[in-house]
Amino acid sequence: MICCNIRHLNLTRCSRLKLHTLNFEVPKLEVLDLSFTRVE
């Protein structure tokens, strides 16, 4: 899936985020906030 218009993605305080389960492209992404997030 391609999410063309997302420029800011805020996942702050997501508990146990599994990046390998996120499967999408964000070609215009400028800001990715993972503050206080546990990433596996």
N, C-alpha and C positions, 0 to 999 in steps of 0.2 A: 504494500500500500504506500502511496506517496501523498504526503500532507504538504501541499505546495505553499500554503500561505502562513504557516506557523513560523513566527520569528522569535518568540520568547516562550520557553517551556520551563515552568516552575514546578519542581517535584520536591520542594522543601518538606522536610519531616515525613517523607514516605518511609514507612517502616519496612525493612527488608525488600527493597526493590531489586528485582532480578532482571538485569539488563538483557540477558539472553532471551527473555520472554517478550521483550519489546521488539517488534519486527516491522519497522516502517522507516521511510526516508523523509527527511526534512531538509530539502536543498537550500532553503532560505533562513535556516536557523542561525540566529546571532547570539542568543543568550540561553544557556542551559544552567539552571540553578539546582544544585543537589545539596544545598546546605542542610546539615543535620540529618542526612539521609544515610541509611545503612545500605550500601550497594554490594551485592553478591555477584 
